[in-house]
Amino acid sequence: MSADWQNHKGRKLSARELRNCDIPFEAKKMGSKAVFEKYKACAKFQGMTCDKGFQRWLGSLRKIVKENEEDEGIGWDTSATKAHSKDCFEDRVIPVDHKQGEKPLAAAKFGHALLGGSRS
């Protein structure tokens, strides 16, 4: 494995695959050997070997990417919650002005019923 692992093409590919959830953060779900086997034919992994150095390198990368993902949170612009909230505003399930419409409890019951709930 290259001594300059921070700039290694395989590290960049692995980080992207971790962010895309193609490599799980948990080693028990996909160990370092399985990761290596999956990507060893890729040109960016050329020169790498599945040794203790690779295992430590991947473990460290998993931790770094996971911490960064947790810090950044969910991207609001692409979240399902944003799309659902927008639909609720457009369908007037949620009033645009909190002073308009029904009391909050009644609006919540109505929204729950729309989602398939059986509360009355």
PyMOL commands that place a pseudoatom at each C-alpha (Angstrom):
pseudoatom trace, name=CA, resn=MET, resi=1, chain=A, elem=C, hetatm=0, pos=[0.000, 0.000, 0.000]
pseudoatom trace, name=CA, resn=SER, resi=2, chain=A, elem=C, hetatm=0, pos=[1.205, 3.500, -0.746]
pseudoatom trace, name=CA, resn=ALA, resi=3, chain=A, elem=C, hetatm=0, pos=[2.859, 5.349, 2.146]
pseudoatom trace, name=CA, resn=ASP, resi=4, chain=A, elem=C, hetatm=0, pos=[0.843, 8.444, 1.179]
pseudoatom trace, name=CA, resn=TRP, resi=5, chain=A, elem=C, hetatm=0, pos=[-2.503, 6.893, 2.092]
pseudoatom trace, name=CA, resn=GLN, resi=6, chain=A, elem=C, hetatm=0, pos=[-4.208, 10.260, 2.700]
pseudoatom trace, name=CA, resn=ASN, resi=7, chain=A, elem=C, hetatm=0, pos=[-3.943, 11.081, -1.010]
pseudoatom trace, name=CA, resn=HIS, resi=8, chain=A, elem=C, hetatm=0, pos=[-4.212, 7.519, -2.305]
pseudoatom trace, name=CA, resn=LYS, resi=9, chain=A, elem=C, hetatm=0, pos=[-6.876, 7.026, -4.996]
pseudoatom trace, name=CA, resn=GLY, resi=10, chain=A, elem=C, hetatm=0, pos=[-8.135, 3.939, -3.160]
pseudoatom trace, name=CA, resn=ARG, resi=11, chain=A, elem=C, hetatm=0, pos=[-8.745, 5.992, -0.029]
pseudoatom trace, name=CA, resn=LYS, resi=12, chain=A, elem=C, hetatm=0, pos=[-10.736, 8.562, -1.986]
pseudoatom trace, name=CA, resn=LEU, resi=13, chain=A, elem=C, hetatm=0, pos=[-12.793, 5.813, -3.625]
pseudoatom trace, name=CA, resn=SER, resi=14, chain=A, elem=C, hetatm=0, pos=[-13.394, 4.106, -0.274]
pseudoatom trace, name=CA, resn=ALA, resi=15, chain=A, elem=C, hetatm=0, pos=[-14.482, 7.372, 1.365]
pseudoatom trace, name=CA, resn=ARG, resi=16, chain=A, elem=C, hetatm=0, pos=[-16.965, 7.991, -1.444]
pseudoatom trace, name=CA, resn=GLU, resi=17, chain=A, elem=C, hetatm=0, pos=[-18.286, 4.441, -1.185]
pseudoatom trace, name=CA, resn=LEU, resi=18, chain=A, elem=C, hetatm=0, pos=[-18.708, 4.863, 2.587]
pseudoatom trace, name=CA, resn=ARG, resi=19, chain=A, elem=C, hetatm=0, pos=[-20.650, 8.101, 2.093]
pseudoatom trace, name=CA, resn=ASN, resi=20, chain=A, elem=C, hetatm=0, pos=[-22.832, 6.379, -0.532]
pseudoatom trace, name=CA, resn=CYS, resi=21, chain=A, elem=C, hetatm=0, pos=[-23.418, 3.440, 1.875]
pseudoatom trace, name=CA, resn=ASP, resi=22, chain=A, elem=C, hetatm=0, pos=[-21.857, 0.951, -0.558]
pseudoatom trace, name=CA, resn=ILE, resi=23, chain=A, elem=C, hetatm=0, pos=[-19.393, 0.135, 2.221]
pseudoatom trace, name=CA, resn=PRO, resi=24, chain=A, elem=C, hetatm=0, pos=[-21.080, -0.058, 5.643]
pseudoatom trace, name=CA, resn=PHE, resi=25, chain=A, elem=C, hetatm=0, pos=[-19.555, 1.830, 8.571]
pseudoatom trace, name=CA, resn=GLU, resi=26, chain=A, elem=C, hetatm=0, pos=[-19.713, -1.298, 10.731]
pseudoatom trace, name=CA, resn=ALA, resi=27, chain=A, elem=C, hetatm=0, pos=[-16.853, -3.719, 10.077]
pseudoatom trace, name=CA, resn=LYS, resi=28, chain=A, elem=C, hetatm=0, pos=[-19.044, -6.648, 11.184]
pseudoatom trace, name=CA, resn=LYS, resi=29, chain=A, elem=C, hetatm=0, pos=[-21.374, -5.980, 8.240]
pseudoatom trace, name=CA, resn=MET, resi=30, chain=A, elem=C, hetatm=0, pos=[-18.529, -5.925, 5.691]
pseudoatom trace, name=CA, resn=GLY, resi=31, chain=A, elem=C, hetatm=0, pos=[-15.053, -6.692, 6.902]
pseudoatom trace, name=CA, resn=SER, resi=32, chain=A, elem=C, hetatm=0, pos=[-11.861, -5.307, 5.419]
pseudoatom trace, name=CA, resn=LYS, resi=33, chain=A, elem=C, hetatm=0, pos=[-11.259, -8.513, 3.437]
pseudoatom trace, name=CA, resn=ALA, resi=34, chain=A, elem=C, hetatm=0, pos=[-14.705, -8.253, 1.833]
pseudoatom trace, name=CA, resn=VAL, resi=35, chain=A, elem=C, hetatm=0, pos=[-14.102, -4.574, 1.007]
pseudoatom trace, name=CA, resn=PHE, resi=36, chain=A, elem=C, hetatm=0, pos=[-10.742, -5.442, -0.528]
pseudoatom trace, name=CA, resn=GLU, resi=37, chain=A, elem=C, hetatm=0, pos=[-12.238, -8.292, -2.561]
pseudoatom trace, name=CA, resn=LYS, resi=38, chain=A, elem=C, hetatm=0, pos=[-14.988, -6.017, -3.863]
pseudoatom trace, name=CA, resn=TYR, resi=39, chain=A, elem=C, hetatm=0, pos=[-12.585, -3.301, -5.053]
pseudoatom trace, name=CA, resn=LYS, resi=40, chain=A, elem=C, hetatm=0, pos=[-9.270, -5.071, -5.727]
pseudoatom trace, name=CA, resn=ALA, resi=41, chain=A, elem=C, hetatm=0, pos=[-9.877, -5.169, -9.500]
pseudoatom trace, name=CA, resn=CYS, resi=42, chain=A, elem=C, hetatm=0, pos=[-10.497, -1.408, -9.553]
pseudoatom trace, name=CA, resn=ALA, resi=43, chain=A, elem=C, hetatm=0, pos=[-7.591, 0.605, -10.973]
pseudoatom trace, name=CA, resn=LYS, resi=44, chain=A, elem=C, hetatm=0, pos=[-7.672, 2.895, -7.925]
pseudoatom trace, name=CA, resn=PHE, resi=45, chain=A, elem=C, hetatm=0, pos=[-6.892, -0.072, -5.662]
pseudoatom trace, name=CA, resn=GLN, resi=46, chain=A, elem=C, hetatm=0, pos=[-3.861, -1.214, -7.645]
pseudoatom trace, name=CA, resn=GLY, resi=47, chain=A, elem=C, hetatm=0, pos=[-0.802, -1.647, -5.457]
pseudoatom trace, name=CA, resn=MET, resi=48, chain=A, elem=C, hetatm=0, pos=[-2.841, -2.246, -2.326]
pseudoatom trace, name=CA, resn=THR, resi=49, chain=A, elem=C, hetatm=0, pos=[-2.715, -5.471, -0.357]
pseudoatom trace, name=CA, resn=CYS, resi=50, chain=A, elem=C, hetatm=0, pos=[-5.175, -6.766, 2.199]
pseudoatom trace, name=CA, resn=ASP, resi=51, chain=A, elem=C, hetatm=0, pos=[-2.831, -6.695, 5.178]
pseudoatom trace, name=CA, resn=LYS, resi=52, chain=A, elem=C, hetatm=0, pos=[-2.927, -5.295, 8.718]
pseudoatom trace, name=CA, resn=GLY, resi=53, chain=A, elem=C, hetatm=0, pos=[-2.088, -1.838, 7.338]
pseudoatom trace, name=CA, resn=PHE, resi=54, chain=A, elem=C, hetatm=0, pos=[-5.133, -1.925, 5.056]
pseudoatom trace, name=CA, resn=GLN, resi=55, chain=A, elem=C, hetatm=0, pos=[-7.338, -3.078, 7.933]
pseudoatom trace, name=CA, resn=ARG, resi=56, chain=A, elem=C, hetatm=0, pos=[-6.159, -0.206, 10.177]
pseudoatom trace, name=CA, resn=TRP, resi=57, chain=A, elem=C, hetatm=0, pos=[-6.450, 2.248, 7.289]
pseudoatom trace, name=CA, resn=LEU, resi=58, chain=A, elem=C, hetatm=0, pos=[-10.026, 1.190, 6.493]
pseudoatom trace, name=CA, resn=GLY, resi=59, chain=A, elem=C, hetatm=0, pos=[-11.027, 1.222, 10.167]
pseudoatom trace, name=CA, resn=SER, resi=60, chain=A, elem=C, hetatm=0, pos=[-9.682, 4.736, 10.552]
pseudoatom trace, name=CA, resn=LEU, resi=61, chain=A, elem=C, hetatm=0, pos=[-11.407, 5.876, 7.364]
pseudoatom trace, name=CA, resn=ARG, resi=62, chain=A, elem=C, hetatm=0, pos=[-14.727, 4.404, 8.511]
pseudoatom trace, name=CA, resn=LYS, resi=63, chain=A, elem=C, hetatm=0, pos=[-14.486, 6.333, 11.764]
pseudoatom trace, name=CA, resn=ILE, resi=64, chain=A, elem=C, hetatm=0, pos=[-13.557, 9.624, 10.049]
pseudoatom trace, name=CA, resn=VAL, resi=65, chain=A, elem=C, hetatm=0, pos=[-16.310, 9.430, 7.416]
pseudoatom trace, name=CA, resn=LYS, resi=66, chain=A, elem=C, hetatm=0, pos=[-18.946, 8.340, 9.960]
pseudoatom trace, name=CA, resn=GLU, resi=67, chain=A, elem=C, hetatm=0, pos=[-18.075, 11.248, 12.277]
pseudoatom trace, name=CA, resn=ASN, resi=68, chain=A, elem=C, hetatm=0, pos=[-18.223, 13.701, 9.363]
pseudoatom trace, name=CA, resn=GLU, resi=69, chain=A, elem=C, hetatm=0, pos=[-21.584, 12.309, 8.229]
pseudoatom trace, name=CA, resn=GLU, resi=70, chain=A, elem=C, hetatm=0, pos=[-22.992, 12.602, 11.759]
pseudoatom trace, name=CA, resn=ASP, resi=71, chain=A, elem=C, hetatm=0, pos=[-21.717, 16.178, 12.036]
pseudoatom trace, name=CA, resn=GLU, resi=72, chain=A, elem=C, hetatm=0, pos=[-23.285, 17.178, 8.738]
pseudoatom trace, name=CA, resn=GLY, resi=73, chain=A, elem=C, hetatm=0, pos=[-26.601, 15.500, 9.475]
pseudoatom trace, name=CA, resn=ILE, resi=74, chain=A, elem=C, hetatm=0, pos=[-29.220, 14.926, 6.834]
pseudoatom trace, name=CA, resn=GLY, resi=75, chain=A, elem=C, hetatm=0, pos=[-29.190, 17.179, 3.811]
pseudoatom trace, name=CA, resn=TRP, resi=76, chain=A, elem=C, hetatm=0, pos=[-32.413, 19.161, 4.143]
pseudoatom trace, name=CA, resn=ASP, resi=77, chain=A, elem=C, hetatm=0, pos=[-32.672, 19.988, 0.443]
pseudoatom trace, name=CA, resn=THR, resi=78, chain=A, elem=C, hetatm=0, pos=[-32.875, 16.325, -0.537]
pseudoatom trace, name=CA, resn=SER, resi=79, chain=A, elem=C, hetatm=0, pos=[-34.587, 14.900, 2.537]
pseudoatom trace, name=CA, resn=ALA, resi=80, chain=A, elem=C, hetatm=0, pos=[-37.846, 12.992, 2.404]
pseudoatom trace, name=CA, resn=THR, resi=81, chain=A, elem=C, hetatm=0, pos=[-39.001, 15.048, 5.385]
pseudoatom trace, name=CA, resn=LYS, resi=82, chain=A, elem=C, hetatm=0, pos=[-38.745, 18.278, 3.409]
pseudoatom trace, name=CA, resn=ALA, resi=83, chain=A, elem=C, hetatm=0, pos=[-40.723, 16.805, 0.512]
pseudoatom trace, name=CA, resn=HIS, resi=84, chain=A, elem=C, hetatm=0, pos=[-43.391, 15.454, 2.887]
pseudoatom trace, name=CA, resn=SER, resi=85, chain=A, elem=C, hetatm=0, pos=[-43.634, 18.778, 4.742]
pseudoatom trace, name=CA, resn=LYS, resi=86, chain=A, elem=C, hetatm=0, pos=[-43.996, 20.651, 1.462]
pseudoatom trace, name=CA, resn=ASP, resi=87, chain=A, elem=C, hetatm=0, pos=[-46.828, 18.312, 0.420]
pseudoatom trace, name=CA, resn=CYS, resi=88, chain=A, elem=C, hetatm=0, pos=[-48.543, 18.848, 3.781]
pseudoatom trace, name=CA, resn=PHE, resi=89, chain=A, elem=C, hetatm=0, pos=[-48.374, 22.620, 3.357]
pseudoatom trace, name=CA, resn=GLU, resi=90, chain=A, elem=C, hetatm=0, pos=[-49.659, 22.421, -0.218]
pseudoatom trace, name=CA, resn=ASP, resi=91, chain=A, elem=C, hetatm=0, pos=[-52.504, 20.087, 0.785]
pseudoatom trace, name=CA, resn=ARG, resi=92, chain=A, elem=C, hetatm=0, pos=[-53.279, 22.389, 3.736]
pseudoatom trace, name=CA, resn=VAL, resi=93, chain=A, elem=C, hetatm=0, pos=[-52.778, 19.586, 6.242]
pseudoatom trace, name=CA, resn=ILE, resi=94, chain=A, elem=C, hetatm=0, pos=[-50.362, 21.984, 7.940]
pseudoatom trace, name=CA, resn=PRO, resi=95, chain=A, elem=C, hetatm=0, pos=[-51.493, 25.621, 7.850]
pseudoatom trace, name=CA, resn=VAL, resi=96, chain=A, elem=C, hetatm=0, pos=[-48.926, 28.083, 6.503]
pseudoatom trace, name=CA, resn=ASP, resi=97, chain=A, elem=C, hetatm=0, pos=[-49.711, 30.448, 9.383]
pseudoatom trace, name=CA, resn=HIS, resi=98, chain=A, elem=C, hetatm=0, pos=[-49.893, 28.667, 12.715]
pseudoatom trace, name=CA, resn=LYS, resi=99, chain=A, elem=C, hetatm=0, pos=[-52.725, 31.021, 13.756]
pseudoatom trace, name=CA, resn=GLN, resi=100, chain=A, elem=C, hetatm=0, pos=[-54.889, 29.847, 10.834]
pseudoatom trace, name=CA, resn=GLY, resi=101, chain=A, elem=C, hetatm=0, pos=[-56.858, 26.673, 10.633]
pseudoatom trace, name=CA, resn=GLU, resi=102, chain=A, elem=C, hetatm=0, pos=[-57.679, 24.229, 13.374]
pseudoatom trace, name=CA, resn=LYS, resi=103, chain=A, elem=C, hetatm=0, pos=[-56.213, 23.989, 16.816]
pseudoatom trace, name=CA, resn=PRO, resi=104, chain=A, elem=C, hetatm=0, pos=[-52.895, 22.105, 16.818]
pseudoatom trace, name=CA, resn=LEU, resi=105, chain=A, elem=C, hetatm=0, pos=[-54.389, 18.973, 18.391]
pseudoatom trace, name=CA, resn=ALA, resi=106, chain=A, elem=C, hetatm=0, pos=[-57.137, 18.733, 15.773]
pseudoatom trace, name=CA, resn=ALA, resi=107, chain=A, elem=C, hetatm=0, pos=[-54.620, 19.309, 12.968]
pseudoatom trace, name=CA, resn=ALA, resi=108, chain=A, elem=C, hetatm=0, pos=[-52.380, 16.591, 14.426]
pseudoatom trace, name=CA, resn=LYS, resi=109, chain=A, elem=C, hetatm=0, pos=[-55.275, 14.117, 14.569]
pseudoatom trace, name=CA, resn=PHE, resi=110, chain=A, elem=C, hetatm=0, pos=[-56.204, 14.961, 10.986]
pseudoatom trace, name=CA, resn=GLY, resi=111, chain=A, elem=C, hetatm=0, pos=[-52.603, 14.479, 9.836]
pseudoatom trace, name=CA, resn=HIS, resi=112, chain=A, elem=C, hetatm=0, pos=[-52.387, 11.194, 11.719]
pseudoatom trace, name=CA, resn=ALA, resi=113, chain=A, elem=C, hetatm=0, pos=[-55.563, 9.969, 10.010]
pseudoatom trace, name=CA, resn=LEU, resi=114, chain=A, elem=C, hetatm=0, pos=[-54.102, 10.866, 6.605]
pseudoatom trace, name=CA, resn=LEU, resi=115, chain=A, elem=C, hetatm=0, pos=[-51.058, 8.754, 7.390]
pseudoatom trace, name=CA, resn=GLY, resi=116, chain=A, elem=C, hetatm=0, pos=[-53.243, 5.739, 8.093]
pseudoatom trace, name=CA, resn=GLY, resi=117, chain=A, elem=C, hetatm=0, pos=[-53.621, 6.113, 11.848]
pseudoatom trace, name=CA, resn=SER, resi=118, chain=A, elem=C, hetatm=0, pos=[-56.749, 5.041, 13.637]
pseudoatom trace, name=CA, resn=ARG, resi=119, chain=A, elem=C, hetatm=0, pos=[-56.796, 7.665, 16.405]
pseudoatom trace, name=CA, resn=SER, resi=120, chain=A, elem=C, hetatm=0, pos=[-60.029, 9.638, 16.751]
for i in range(1, 120): cmd.bond("trace and resi %d" % i, "trace and resi %d" % (i + 1))
show_as sticks, trace
zoom trace
